[in-house]
Amino acid sequence: MSPQSRRFVILSAGLLLTAANFPVLAQKAARASTSAPLAAPNPNAFDQWAEGMLKEWNIPGMAVGAIKGGKVVMLKGYGYRNLEDKQPVTPQTLMAIGSNSKSFTVVLLSQLVDEGKLDWDKPVTDYLPDFQLKDDYATKNFRVKDLVTHISGLPRHDALWYGRTNSRKDIFQHLKYLDPSTSFRGRWQYNNLMFITAGLLVEQLRGQPWDQVVRERIFKPLEMARTNTSTNDMPGAGDFSYPYVVFNGKIGRVPFRNIDNAAPAGSINSSVEEMLHYVQMHINMGEWNGKRILSAKNDLKMQSPQSIVTERMDDPELGPETYGLATWVSSYRGHKWVQHGGGIDGFISQMAWLPHDSIGVVVLTNMSGPANPVPNVVVKRVFDDLLGLPPVDWNARAKRDADRAKNAADSTTRALQSKRVA
């Protein structure tokens, strides 16, 4: 499986977690239309294709939103948010966005930097004196920026928080017992624990819980009124989706996975309608609807390479893969490409934008597991349409990669079984 495809294989045991300002479509106009046509030669062909994708990959429901030049050009739901009662997905349907939550935490850090209360390059211990890793050198030299670039030297260690009821503070206090798998800044390794720590840093400097800060300083100014930070808020949200997975080839509903203890790394639930506000803000370099959310300097920093992930991609249309501050930064068919994926039990999401083309796409789906590359494939299909480029059959490549992954897994299973002692 290619590195590009492998990144979007999200296991249920964890999170996957110079631009000019453009005018923003008035919110009343955006809400008036729940199925604005895609700016493509044949928008009806997209609808048919999207519905076919759900059937092919066993996805109960999906919501897709797209913007171009500051205007909403697509906002539509497909399939069901409640498969059992046949309740349809709409652009307002809330779904978990998983690790896309990470960039919200970085925006909060950026605001503190803008206010002079935080410095990206100062040691974390200047702000959190009890921050401690097993490696003393790493502890002393760990900068604030290192919290959000996945170069801590630690592997995921997700068993510390996933499926547990321990608090964020408990998780933070256990960092000193965790073994690294490489040297500090030795190589890029995805890690949720450092984003939990980043959330605690926000709480320390704001004197308020992370959940309250993100609501007041991001959701409210971006008019993300229905977006929330906990599965506890989902049942009373009205238009929300249940989570699903595939059991033995059949779709089945699973319980909501509460990850309040890892909230700064991945607990946000939102809709494509409201997530487009967030993406537009980043395309506008920190501004939305006349409101400055964070400085252009820090938004550009978020969207600029900080760590090398993969030097060479298998797909010729894609550039080398780097990581910014909670964003993947690469190129798509010659266009700068900023994006992130996210997943937790029953949900996989994708947000992506081409900043120099003023194009952004958000895709939310309500089925998790390695057999759901749909958000990634849909984003690329919409990019091709909005850029006016001949479409690449990304779905065929996703099926190829899925087959390779399955064959590799089957081969590993057979090898292990052959070594079993009766």
Contacts in CASP RR format, 6 or more apart in sequence:
PFRMAT RR
TARGET T0000
AUTHOR 0000-0000-0000
METHOD contacts of the structure
MODEL  1
MSPQSRRFVILSAGLLLTAANFPVLAQKAARASTSAPLAAPNPNAFDQWA
EGMLKEWNIPGMAVGAIKGGKVVMLKGYGYRNLEDKQPVTPQTLMAIGSN
SKSFTVVLLSQLVDEGKLDWDKPVTDYLPDFQLKDDYATKNFRVKDLVTH
ISGLPRHDALWYGRTNSRKDIFQHLKYLDPSTSFRGRWQYNNLMFITAGL
LVEQLRGQPWDQVVRERIFKPLEMARTNTSTNDMPGAGDFSYPYVVFNGK
IGRVPFRNIDNAAPAGSINSSVEEMLHYVQMHINMGEWNGKRILSAKNDL
KMQSPQSIVTERMDDPELGPETYGLATWVSSYRGHKWVQHGGGIDGFISQ
MAWLPHDSIGVVVLTNMSGPANPVPNVVVKRVFDDLLGLPPVDWNARAKR
DADRAKNAADSTTRALQSKRVA
1 9 0 8 1.000
1 401 0 8 1.000
1 404 0 8 1.000
1 405 0 8 1.000
1 408 0 8 1.000
2 313 0 8 1.000
2 314 0 8 1.000
2 315 0 8 1.000
2 401 0 8 1.000
3 309 0 8 1.000
3 310 0 8 1.000
3 313 0 8 1.000
3 314 0 8 1.000
3 321 0 8 1.000
4 310 0 8 1.000
4 313 0 8 1.000
4 314 0 8 1.000
4 315 0 8 1.000
4 318 0 8 1.000
4 321 0 8 1.000
5 373 0 8 1.000
5 376 0 8 1.000
5 397 0 8 1.000
5 398 0 8 1.000
5 401 0 8 1.000
5 405 0 8 1.000
6 401 0 8 1.000
6 405 0 8 1.000
7 16 0 8 1.000
7 328 0 8 1.000
8 16 0 8 1.000
8 341 0 8 1.000
8 348 0 8 1.000
8 350 0 8 1.000
8 373 0 8 1.000
8 375 0 8 1.000
8 376 0 8 1.000
9 369 0 8 1.000
9 370 0 8 1.000
9 373 0 8 1.000
9 405 0 8 1.000
10 16 0 8 1.000
10 341 0 8 1.000
10 342 0 8 1.000
10 343 0 8 1.000
10 348 0 8 1.000
10 368 0 8 1.000
10 369 0 8 1.000
10 370 0 8 1.000
10 372 0 8 1.000
11 369 0 8 1.000
11 370 0 8 1.000
12 245 0 8 1.000
12 257 0 8 1.000
12 344 0 8 1.000
12 345 0 8 1.000
12 346 0 8 1.000
12 368 0 8 1.000
12 369 0 8 1.000
13 158 0 8 1.000
13 162 0 8 1.000
14 156 0 8 1.000
14 158 0 8 1.000
14 162 0 8 1.000
14 192 0 8 1.000
14 343 0 8 1.000
14 344 0 8 1.000
15 98 0 8 1.000
15 99 0 8 1.000
15 158 0 8 1.000
15 192 0 8 1.000
15 259 0 8 1.000
15 262 0 8 1.000
15 265 0 8 1.000
15 266 0 8 1.000
15 342 0 8 1.000
15 343 0 8 1.000
15 344 0 8 1.000
16 98 0 8 1.000
16 99 0 8 1.000
16 341 0 8 1.000
16 342 0 8 1.000
16 343 0 8 1.000
16 348 0 8 1.000
17 98 0 8 1.000
17 99 0 8 1.000
17 100 0 8 1.000
17 101 0 8 1.000
17 102 0 8 1.000
17 190 0 8 1.000
17 192 0 8 1.000
17 265 0 8 1.000
17 266 0 8 1.000
17 340 0 8 1.000
17 341 0 8 1.000
17 342 0 8 1.000
17 343 0 8 1.000
19 283 0 8 1.000
19 284 0 8 1.000
19 285 0 8 1.000
19 300 0 8 1.000
19 355 0 8 1.000
19 356 0 8 1.000
19 358 0 8 1.000
20 285 0 8 1.000
21 284 0 8 1.000
21 285 0 8 1.000
21 287 0 8 1.000
22 69 0 8 1.000
22 70 0 8 1.000
22 280 0 8 1.000
22 283 0 8 1.000
22 284 0 8 1.000
22 358 0 8 1.000
23 69 0 8 1.000
23 70 0 8 1.000
24 70 0 8 1.000
24 280 0 8 1.000
24 284 0 8 1.000
24 288 0 8 1.000
24 289 0 8 1.000
24 290 0 8 1.000
25 67 0 8 1.000
25 70 0 8 1.000
25 71 0 8 1.000
25 72 0 8 1.000
27 223 0 8 1.000
27 289 0 8 1.000
29 72 0 8 1.000
30 72 0 8 1.000
30 75 0 8 1.000
30 273 0 8 1.000
30 276 0 8 1.000
31 273 0 8 1.000
33 72 0 8 1.000
33 75 0 8 1.000
34 75 0 8 1.000
34 76 0 8 1.000
34 77 0 8 1.000
34 90 0 8 1.000
34 91 0 8 1.000
34 92 0 8 1.000
35 75 0 8 1.000
35 76 0 8 1.000
35 77 0 8 1.000
36 72 0 8 1.000
36 73 0 8 1.000
36 74 0 8 1.000
36 75 0 8 1.000
36 76 0 8 1.000
37 43 0 8 1.000
37 73 0 8 1.000
37 74 0 8 1.000
38 46 0 8 1.000
38 66 0 8 1.000
38 73 0 8 1.000
38 74 0 8 1.000
38 382 0 8 1.000
38 385 0 8 1.000
38 386 0 8 1.000
39 68 0 8 1.000
39 73 0 8 1.000
39 74 0 8 1.000
39 385 0 8 1.000
39 386 0 8 1.000
40 46 0 8 1.000
40 385 0 8 1.000
40 386 0 8 1.000
40 388 0 8 1.000
41 385 0 8 1.000
43 74 0 8 1.000
46 381 0 8 1.000
46 382 0 8 1.000
46 385 0 8 1.000
47 76 0 8 1.000
47 78 0 8 1.000
49 381 0 8 1.000
50 62 0 8 1.000
50 64 0 8 1.000
50 78 0 8 1.000
50 378 0 8 1.000
51 78 0 8 1.000
51 79 0 8 1.000
53 59 0 8 1.000
53 62 0 8 1.000
53 374 0 8 1.000
53 377 0 8 1.000
53 378 0 8 1.000
53 395 0 8 1.000
54 60 0 8 1.000
54 61 0 8 1.000
54 62 0 8 1.000
54 78 0 8 1.000
54 79 0 8 1.000
54 374 0 8 1.000
56 395 0 8 1.000
57 367 0 8 1.000
57 371 0 8 1.000
57 372 0 8 1.000
57 373 0 8 1.000
57 374 0 8 1.000
58 246 0 8 1.000
58 249 0 8 1.000
58 251 0 8 1.000
58 367 0 8 1.000
58 371 0 8 1.000
59 365 0 8 1.000
59 366 0 8 1.000
59 367 0 8 1.000
59 372 0 8 1.000
59 374 0 8 1.000
60 79 0 8 1.000
60 80 0 8 1.000
60 81 0 8 1.000
60 83 0 8 1.000
60 244 0 8 1.000
60 251 0 8 1.000
60 366 0 8 1.000
60 367 0 8 1.000
61 77 0 8 1.000
61 78 0 8 1.000
61 79 0 8 1.000
61 80 0 8 1.000
61 81 0 8 1.000
61 83 0 8 1.000
61 89 0 8 1.000
61 241 0 8 1.000
61 365 0 8 1.000
61 366 0 8 1.000
61 367 0 8 1.000
62 77 0 8 1.000
62 78 0 8 1.000
62 79 0 8 1.000
62 89 0 8 1.000
62 363 0 8 1.000
62 364 0 8 1.000
62 365 0 8 1.000
62 366 0 8 1.000
62 374 0 8 1.000
62 375 0 8 1.000
62 378 0 8 1.000
63 76 0 8 1.000
63 77 0 8 1.000
63 78 0 8 1.000
63 89 0 8 1.000
63 90 0 8 1.000
63 91 0 8 1.000
63 93 0 8 1.000
63 95 0 8 1.000
63 271 0 8 1.000
63 272 0 8 1.000
63 362 0 8 1.000
63 363 0 8 1.000
63 364 0 8 1.000
64 74 0 8 1.000
64 75 0 8 1.000
64 76 0 8 1.000
64 77 0 8 1.000
64 78 0 8 1.000
64 272 0 8 1.000
64 361 0 8 1.000
64 362 0 8 1.000
64 363 0 8 1.000
64 378 0 8 1.000
64 382 0 8 1.000
65 72 0 8 1.000
65 74 0 8 1.000
65 75 0 8 1.000
65 76 0 8 1.000
65 91 0 8 1.000
65 272 0 8 1.000
65 273 0 8 1.000
65 276 0 8 1.000
65 361 0 8 1.000
65 362 0 8 1.000
65 363 0 8 1.000
66 72 0 8 1.000
66 73 0 8 1.000
66 74 0 8 1.000
66 75 0 8 1.000
66 276 0 8 1.000
66 359 0 8 1.000
66 360 0 8 1.000
66 361 0 8 1.000
66 362 0 8 1.000
66 382 0 8 1.000
66 386 0 8 1.000
67 73 0 8 1.000
67 276 0 8 1.000
67 279 0 8 1.000
67 280 0 8 1.000
67 283 0 8 1.000
67 358 0 8 1.000
67 359 0 8 1.000
67 360 0 8 1.000
67 361 0 8 1.000
68 357 0 8 1.000
68 358 0 8 1.000
68 359 0 8 1.000
68 360 0 8 1.000
68 386 0 8 1.000
69 358 0 8 1.000
69 359 0 8 1.000
70 280 0 8 1.000
70 283 0 8 1.000
70 358 0 8 1.000
72 276 0 8 1.000
73 386 0 8 1.000
74 382 0 8 1.000
75 91 0 8 1.000
75 272 0 8 1.000
75 273 0 8 1.000
75 276 0 8 1.000
76 91 0 8 1.000
77 88 0 8 1.000
77 89 0 8 1.000
77 90 0 8 1.000
77 91 0 8 1.000
77 93 0 8 1.000
77 272 0 8 1.000
78 89 0 8 1.000
79 88 0 8 1.000
79 89 0 8 1.000
80 86 0 8 1.000
80 87 0 8 1.000
80 88 0 8 1.000
80 89 0 8 1.000
81 87 0 8 1.000
81 88 0 8 1.000
81 89 0 8 1.000
81 90 0 8 1.000
81 93 0 8 1.000
81 95 0 8 1.000
81 239 0 8 1.000
81 240 0 8 1.000
81 241 0 8 1.000
81 242 0 8 1.000
81 366 0 8 1.000
82 241 0 8 1.000
82 242 0 8 1.000
83 242 0 8 1.000
83 244 0 8 1.000
83 251 0 8 1.000
83 252 0 8 1.000
83 253 0 8 1.000
84 253 0 8 1.000
89 241 0 8 1.000
89 366 0 8 1.000
90 239 0 8 1.000
91 271 0 8 1.000
91 272 0 8 1.000
91 273 0 8 1.000
92 226 0 8 1.000
92 239 0 8 1.000
92 271 0 8 1.000
92 273 0 8 1.000
93 239 0 8 1.000
93 240 0 8 1.000
93 241 0 8 1.000
93 271 0 8 1.000
93 364 0 8 1.000
94 226 0 8 1.000
94 227 0 8 1.000
94 228 0 8 1.000
94 234 0 8 1.000
94 237 0 8 1.000
94 239 0 8 1.000
94 240 0 8 1.000
94 241 0 8 1.000
94 269 0 8 1.000
94 270 0 8 1.000
94 271 0 8 1.000
95 240 0 8 1.000
95 241 0 8 1.000
95 269 0 8 1.000
95 270 0 8 1.000
95 271 0 8 1.000
95 347 0 8 1.000
95 349 0 8 1.000
95 364 0 8 1.000
95 365 0 8 1.000
95 366 0 8 1.000
96 231 0 8 1.000
96 243 0 8 1.000
96 266 0 8 1.000
96 267 0 8 1.000
96 268 0 8 1.000
96 269 0 8 1.000
96 343 0 8 1.000
96 344 0 8 1.000
96 346 0 8 1.000
96 347 0 8 1.000
96 349 0 8 1.000
97 266 0 8 1.000
97 268 0 8 1.000
97 269 0 8 1.000
97 270 0 8 1.000
97 275 0 8 1.000
97 342 0 8 1.000
97 343 0 8 1.000
97 347 0 8 1.000
97 349 0 8 1.000
97 351 0 8 1.000
97 364 0 8 1.000
98 266 0 8 1.000
98 267 0 8 1.000
98 268 0 8 1.000
98 341 0 8 1.000
98 342 0 8 1.000
98 343 0 8 1.000
98 344 0 8 1.000
98 347 0 8 1.000
98 349 0 8 1.000
99 192 0 8 1.000
99 265 0 8 1.000
99 266 0 8 1.000
99 340 0 8 1.000
99 341 0 8 1.000
99 342 0 8 1.000
99 343 0 8 1.000
100 266 0 8 1.000
100 268 0 8 1.000
100 275 0 8 1.000
100 340 0 8 1.000
100 341 0 8 1.000
100 342 0 8 1.000
100 349 0 8 1.000
100 350 0 8 1.000
100 351 0 8 1.000
101 229 0 8 1.000
101 263 0 8 1.000
101 264 0 8 1.000
101 265 0 8 1.000
101 266 0 8 1.000
101 267 0 8 1.000
101 268 0 8 1.000
102 148 0 8 1.000
102 195 0 8 1.000
102 264 0 8 1.000
102 265 0 8 1.000
102 266 0 8 1.000
102 326 0 8 1.000
102 340 0 8 1.000
103 302 0 8 1.000
103 325 0 8 1.000
103 326 0 8 1.000
103 327 0 8 1.000
103 340 0 8 1.000
104 214 0 8 1.000
104 218 0 8 1.000
104 268 0 8 1.000
104 278 0 8 1.000
105 148 0 8 1.000
105 195 0 8 1.000
105 198 0 8 1.000
105 199 0 8 1.000
105 202 0 8 1.000
105 210 0 8 1.000
105 214 0 8 1.000
105 264 0 8 1.000
105 265 0 8 1.000
105 326 0 8 1.000
106 148 0 8 1.000
106 198 0 8 1.000
106 302 0 8 1.000
106 325 0 8 1.000
106 326 0 8 1.000
107 217 0 8 1.000
107 218 0 8 1.000
107 293 0 8 1.000
107 294 0 8 1.000
107 302 0 8 1.000
108 199 0 8 1.000
108 202 0 8 1.000
108 206 0 8 1.000
108 210 0 8 1.000
108 213 0 8 1.000
108 214 0 8 1.000
108 217 0 8 1.000
108 218 0 8 1.000
109 118 0 8 1.000
109 144 0 8 1.000
109 148 0 8 1.000
109 198 0 8 1.000
109 201 0 8 1.000
109 202 0 8 1.000
110 294 0 8 1.000
110 295 0 8 1.000
110 298 0 8 1.000
110 299 0 8 1.000
110 301 0 8 1.000
110 302 0 8 1.000
110 325 0 8 1.000
111 217 0 8 1.000
111 293 0 8 1.000
111 294 0 8 1.000
112 118 0 8 1.000
112 202 0 8 1.000
112 205 0 8 1.000
112 206 0 8 1.000
113 119 0 8 1.000
113 120 0 8 1.000
113 298 0 8 1.000
114 294 0 8 1.000
114 295 0 8 1.000
114 298 0 8 1.000
117 205 0 8 1.000
118 127 0 8 1.000
118 144 0 8 1.000
118 201 0 8 1.000
118 205 0 8 1.000
119 144 0 8 1.000
120 143 0 8 1.000
120 144 0 8 1.000
120 145 0 8 1.000
120 301 0 8 1.000
121 143 0 8 1.000
121 144 0 8 1.000
121 145 0 8 1.000
122 143 0 8 1.000
122 144 0 8 1.000
123 140 0 8 1.000
123 141 0 8 1.000
123 142 0 8 1.000
123 143 0 8 1.000
123 144 0 8 1.000
124 131 0 8 1.000
124 142 0 8 1.000
124 143 0 8 1.000
124 144 0 8 1.000
124 146 0 8 1.000
124 147 0 8 1.000
124 197 0 8 1.000
124 201 0 8 1.000
125 131 0 8 1.000
125 139 0 8 1.000
125 140 0 8 1.000
125 142 0 8 1.000
127 144 0 8 1.000
127 201 0 8 1.000
127 204 0 8 1.000
127 205 0 8 1.000
128 197 0 8 1.000
128 200 0 8 1.000
128 201 0 8 1.000
128 204 0 8 1.000
130 173 0 8 1.000
131 139 0 8 1.000
131 142 0 8 1.000
131 172 0 8 1.000
131 175 0 8 1.000
131 197 0 8 1.000
132 139 0 8 1.000
132 175 0 8 1.000
132 176 0 8 1.000
133 139 0 8 1.000
133 142 0 8 1.000
133 152 0 8 1.000
133 154 0 8 1.000
133 175 0 8 1.000
133 176 0 8 1.000
133 178 0 8 1.000
133 180 0 8 1.000
133 184 0 8 1.000
134 175 0 8 1.000
134 176 0 8 1.000
134 177 0 8 1.000
134 178 0 8 1.000
134 179 0 8 1.000
134 180 0 8 1.000
135 180 0 8 1.000
135 184 0 8 1.000
137 184 0 8 1.000
138 152 0 8 1.000
138 153 0 8 1.000
138 180 0 8 1.000
138 184 0 8 1.000
141 184 0 8 1.000
142 152 0 8 1.000
142 184 0 8 1.000
144 201 0 8 1.000
145 306 0 8 1.000
145 325 0 8 1.000
146 152 0 8 1.000
146 185 0 8 1.000
146 194 0 8 1.000
147 194 0 8 1.000
147 195 0 8 1.000
147 197 0 8 1.000
147 198 0 8 1.000
147 201 0 8 1.000
148 194 0 8 1.000
148 195 0 8 1.000
148 198 0 8 1.000
148 325 0 8 1.000
148 326 0 8 1.000
149 188 0 8 1.000
149 306 0 8 1.000
149 307 0 8 1.000
149 323 0 8 1.000
149 324 0 8 1.000
149 325 0 8 1.000
150 188 0 8 1.000
150 189 0 8 1.000
150 190 0 8 1.000
150 191 0 8 1.000
150 194 0 8 1.000
150 307 0 8 1.000
150 323 0 8 1.000
151 184 0 8 1.000
151 185 0 8 1.000
151 186 0 8 1.000
151 187 0 8 1.000
151 188 0 8 1.000
151 189 0 8 1.000
151 307 0 8 1.000
152 180 0 8 1.000
152 184 0 8 1.000
152 189 0 8 1.000
152 191 0 8 1.000
152 193 0 8 1.000
152 194 0 8 1.000
153 180 0 8 1.000
153 181 0 8 1.000
153 182 0 8 1.000
153 183 0 8 1.000
153 184 0 8 1.000
153 185 0 8 1.000
153 186 0 8 1.000
153 187 0 8 1.000
153 189 0 8 1.000
153 191 0 8 1.000
154 178 0 8 1.000
154 180 0 8 1.000
154 181 0 8 1.000
154 189 0 8 1.000
154 191 0 8 1.000
154 193 0 8 1.000
154 194 0 8 1.000
155 180 0 8 1.000
155 181 0 8 1.000
155 189 0 8 1.000
155 191 0 8 1.000
156 189 0 8 1.000
156 190 0 8 1.000
156 191 0 8 1.000
156 192 0 8 1.000
157 178 0 8 1.000
157 191 0 8 1.000
157 193 0 8 1.000
158 192 0 8 1.000
160 166 0 8 1.000
160 171 0 8 1.000
160 174 0 8 1.000
160 178 0 8 1.000
160 193 0 8 1.000
161 171 0 8 1.000
161 192 0 8 1.000
161 193 0 8 1.000
161 196 0 8 1.000
161 259 0 8 1.000
161 261 0 8 1.000
161 262 0 8 1.000
162 259 0 8 1.000
162 262 0 8 1.000
163 257 0 8 1.000
163 259 0 8 1.000
164 261 0 8 1.000
165 261 0 8 1.000
166 261 0 8 1.000
167 261 0 8 1.000
168 196 0 8 1.000
168 199 0 8 1.000
168 200 0 8 1.000
168 210 0 8 1.000
168 261 0 8 1.000
168 262 0 8 1.000
168 263 0 8 1.000
168 264 0 8 1.000
169 200 0 8 1.000
170 261 0 8 1.000
171 193 0 8 1.000
171 196 0 8 1.000
171 261 0 8 1.000
171 262 0 8 1.000
172 196 0 8 1.000
172 197 0 8 1.000
172 200 0 8 1.000
175 193 0 8 1.000
175 197 0 8 1.000
178 193 0 8 1.000
181 189 0 8 1.000
182 189 0 8 1.000
188 307 0 8 1.000
188 308 0 8 1.000
188 309 0 8 1.000
188 323 0 8 1.000
192 262 0 8 1.000
192 265 0 8 1.000
192 266 0 8 1.000
193 265 0 8 1.000
195 262 0 8 1.000
195 264 0 8 1.000
195 265 0 8 1.000
195 266 0 8 1.000
195 326 0 8 1.000
196 261 0 8 1.000
196 262 0 8 1.000
196 263 0 8 1.000
196 264 0 8 1.000
196 265 0 8 1.000
198 264 0 8 1.000
199 210 0 8 1.000
199 264 0 8 1.000
200 210 0 8 1.000
200 264 0 8 1.000
202 210 0 8 1.000
202 213 0 8 1.000
202 264 0 8 1.000
203 209 0 8 1.000
203 210 0 8 1.000
203 213 0 8 1.000
206 213 0 8 1.000
208 216 0 8 1.000
210 229 0 8 1.000
210 263 0 8 1.000
210 264 0 8 1.000
211 229 0 8 1.000
211 230 0 8 1.000
211 263 0 8 1.000
214 229 0 8 1.000
214 268 0 8 1.000
215 229 0 8 1.000
217 293 0 8 1.000
218 224 0 8 1.000
218 278 0 8 1.000
218 293 0 8 1.000
219 225 0 8 1.000
219 227 0 8 1.000
221 288 0 8 1.000
221 291 0 8 1.000
221 293 0 8 1.000
222 274 0 8 1.000
222 277 0 8 1.000
222 278 0 8 1.000
222 281 0 8 1.000
222 288 0 8 1.000
222 293 0 8 1.000
223 274 0 8 1.000
223 277 0 8 1.000
223 289 0 8 1.000
224 270 0 8 1.000
224 274 0 8 1.000
224 275 0 8 1.000
224 277 0 8 1.000
224 278 0 8 1.000
225 274 0 8 1.000
226 237 0 8 1.000
226 239 0 8 1.000
226 270 0 8 1.000
226 271 0 8 1.000
226 274 0 8 1.000
227 268 0 8 1.000
227 269 0 8 1.000
227 270 0 8 1.000
227 271 0 8 1.000
227 274 0 8 1.000
228 234 0 8 1.000
228 237 0 8 1.000
228 268 0 8 1.000
228 269 0 8 1.000
228 270 0 8 1.000
229 260 0 8 1.000
229 263 0 8 1.000
229 267 0 8 1.000
229 268 0 8 1.000
229 269 0 8 1.000
230 258 0 8 1.000
230 260 0 8 1.000
230 263 0 8 1.000
230 267 0 8 1.000
230 269 0 8 1.000
231 256 0 8 1.000
231 257 0 8 1.000
231 258 0 8 1.000
231 259 0 8 1.000
231 267 0 8 1.000
231 269 0 8 1.000
232 258 0 8 1.000
232 260 0 8 1.000
233 269 0 8 1.000
234 240 0 8 1.000
234 256 0 8 1.000
234 269 0 8 1.000
237 269 0 8 1.000
239 271 0 8 1.000
240 269 0 8 1.000
241 347 0 8 1.000
241 366 0 8 1.000
242 253 0 8 1.000
242 256 0 8 1.000
242 366 0 8 1.000
243 253 0 8 1.000
243 254 0 8 1.000
243 255 0 8 1.000
243 256 0 8 1.000
243 257 0 8 1.000
243 345 0 8 1.000
243 346 0 8 1.000
243 347 0 8 1.000
243 366 0 8 1.000
243 367 0 8 1.000
243 368 0 8 1.000
244 251 0 8 1.000
244 252 0 8 1.000
244 253 0 8 1.000
244 254 0 8 1.000
244 346 0 8 1.000
244 366 0 8 1.000
244 367 0 8 1.000
244 368 0 8 1.000
245 251 0 8 1.000
245 252 0 8 1.000
245 254 0 8 1.000
245 345 0 8 1.000
245 346 0 8 1.000
245 367 0 8 1.000
245 368 0 8 1.000
245 369 0 8 1.000
246 252 0 8 1.000
246 367 0 8 1.000
246 369 0 8 1.000
246 371 0 8 1.000
251 367 0 8 1.000
254 345 0 8 1.000
254 346 0 8 1.000
255 345 0 8 1.000
256 345 0 8 1.000
257 344 0 8 1.000
257 345 0 8 1.000
257 346 0 8 1.000
259 265 0 8 1.000
259 266 0 8 1.000
259 267 0 8 1.000
259 344 0 8 1.000
260 267 0 8 1.000
266 342 0 8 1.000
266 344 0 8 1.000
270 278 0 8 1.000
270 364 0 8 1.000
271 364 0 8 1.000
272 362 0 8 1.000
272 363 0 8 1.000
272 364 0 8 1.000
275 351 0 8 1.000
275 362 0 8 1.000
275 364 0 8 1.000
276 360 0 8 1.000
276 362 0 8 1.000
277 288 0 8 1.000
277 289 0 8 1.000
278 351 0 8 1.000
279 351 0 8 1.000
279 353 0 8 1.000
279 360 0 8 1.000
279 361 0 8 1.000
279 362 0 8 1.000
280 288 0 8 1.000
280 360 0 8 1.000
281 287 0 8 1.000
281 288 0 8 1.000
281 293 0 8 1.000
282 299 0 8 1.000
282 302 0 8 1.000
282 303 0 8 1.000
282 338 0 8 1.000
282 353 0 8 1.000
282 355 0 8 1.000
283 353 0 8 1.000
283 355 0 8 1.000
283 358 0 8 1.000
283 360 0 8 1.000
285 296 0 8 1.000
285 299 0 8 1.000
285 300 0 8 1.000
286 292 0 8 1.000
286 293 0 8 1.000
286 294 0 8 1.000
286 295 0 8 1.000
286 296 0 8 1.000
286 299 0 8 1.000
287 293 0 8 1.000
287 296 0 8 1.000
301 324 0 8 1.000
301 325 0 8 1.000
302 324 0 8 1.000
302 325 0 8 1.000
302 326 0 8 1.000
302 327 0 8 1.000
303 324 0 8 1.000
303 327 0 8 1.000
303 329 0 8 1.000
303 338 0 8 1.000
303 355 0 8 1.000
304 324 0 8 1.000
304 329 0 8 1.000
305 322 0 8 1.000
305 323 0 8 1.000
305 324 0 8 1.000
305 329 0 8 1.000
306 322 0 8 1.000
306 323 0 8 1.000
306 324 0 8 1.000
306 325 0 8 1.000
307 322 0 8 1.000
307 323 0 8 1.000
307 324 0 8 1.000
308 320 0 8 1.000
308 321 0 8 1.000
308 322 0 8 1.000
309 321 0 8 1.000
309 322 0 8 1.000
309 323 0 8 1.000
309 328 0 8 1.000
310 320 0 8 1.000
310 321 0 8 1.000
311 320 0 8 1.000
312 320 0 8 1.000
313 319 0 8 1.000
313 320 0 8 1.000
313 321 0 8 1.000
313 330 0 8 1.000
315 397 0 8 1.000
317 332 0 8 1.000
317 333 0 8 1.000
317 392 0 8 1.000
318 330 0 8 1.000
318 331 0 8 1.000
318 332 0 8 1.000
318 337 0 8 1.000
319 330 0 8 1.000
319 331 0 8 1.000
319 332 0 8 1.000
319 334 0 8 1.000
320 330 0 8 1.000
321 328 0 8 1.000
321 330 0 8 1.000
322 328 0 8 1.000
322 329 0 8 1.000
322 330 0 8 1.000
323 329 0 8 1.000
326 340 0 8 1.000
327 338 0 8 1.000
327 339 0 8 1.000
327 340 0 8 1.000
328 338 0 8 1.000
328 339 0 8 1.000
328 340 0 8 1.000
329 336 0 8 1.000
329 337 0 8 1.000
329 338 0 8 1.000
330 337 0 8 1.000
330 339 0 8 1.000
331 337 0 8 1.000
332 354 0 8 1.000
332 380 0 8 1.000
332 383 0 8 1.000
333 383 0 8 1.000
333 384 0 8 1.000
333 387 0 8 1.000
333 389 0 8 1.000
333 392 0 8 1.000
335 354 0 8 1.000
335 356 0 8 1.000
335 357 0 8 1.000
335 383 0 8 1.000
335 387 0 8 1.000
336 354 0 8 1.000
336 355 0 8 1.000
336 356 0 8 1.000
337 352 0 8 1.000
337 353 0 8 1.000
337 354 0 8 1.000
338 352 0 8 1.000
338 353 0 8 1.000
338 354 0 8 1.000
338 355 0 8 1.000
339 350 0 8 1.000
339 351 0 8 1.000
339 352 0 8 1.000
339 353 0 8 1.000
339 379 0 8 1.000
340 350 0 8 1.000
340 351 0 8 1.000
340 352 0 8 1.000
341 348 0 8 1.000
341 349 0 8 1.000
341 350 0 8 1.000
341 351 0 8 1.000
341 375 0 8 1.000
341 376 0 8 1.000
342 348 0 8 1.000
342 349 0 8 1.000
342 350 0 8 1.000
343 349 0 8 1.000
343 368 0 8 1.000
344 368 0 8 1.000
345 368 0 8 1.000
346 366 0 8 1.000
346 367 0 8 1.000
346 368 0 8 1.000
346 369 0 8 1.000
347 364 0 8 1.000
347 365 0 8 1.000
347 366 0 8 1.000
347 367 0 8 1.000
347 368 0 8 1.000
348 365 0 8 1.000
348 367 0 8 1.000
348 368 0 8 1.000
348 369 0 8 1.000
348 372 0 8 1.000
348 374 0 8 1.000
348 375 0 8 1.000
349 362 0 8 1.000
349 363 0 8 1.000
349 364 0 8 1.000
349 365 0 8 1.000
349 375 0 8 1.000
350 361 0 8 1.000
350 362 0 8 1.000
350 363 0 8 1.000
350 375 0 8 1.000
350 376 0 8 1.000
350 378 0 8 1.000
350 379 0 8 1.000
351 360 0 8 1.000
351 361 0 8 1.000
351 362 0 8 1.000
351 363 0 8 1.000
352 360 0 8 1.000
352 361 0 8 1.000
352 362 0 8 1.000
352 379 0 8 1.000
352 383 0 8 1.000
353 359 0 8 1.000
353 360 0 8 1.000
353 361 0 8 1.000
354 360 0 8 1.000
354 383 0 8 1.000
354 387 0 8 1.000
357 386 0 8 1.000
357 387 0 8 1.000
359 383 0 8 1.000
359 386 0 8 1.000
359 387 0 8 1.000
361 378 0 8 1.000
361 379 0 8 1.000
361 382 0 8 1.000
361 383 0 8 1.000
363 374 0 8 1.000
363 375 0 8 1.000
363 378 0 8 1.000
363 379 0 8 1.000
364 375 0 8 1.000
365 372 0 8 1.000
365 374 0 8 1.000
365 375 0 8 1.000
370 402 0 8 1.000
370 405 0 8 1.000
371 402 0 8 1.000
373 398 0 8 1.000
373 401 0 8 1.000
373 402 0 8 1.000
376 394 0 8 1.000
376 398 0 8 1.000
377 394 0 8 1.000
377 395 0 8 1.000
377 398 0 8 1.000
380 392 0 8 1.000
380 394 0 8 1.000
381 391 0 8 1.000
381 394 0 8 1.000
381 395 0 8 1.000
383 389 0 8 1.000
384 390 0 8 1.000
384 391 0 8 1.000
384 392 0 8 1.000
385 391 0 8 1.000
END
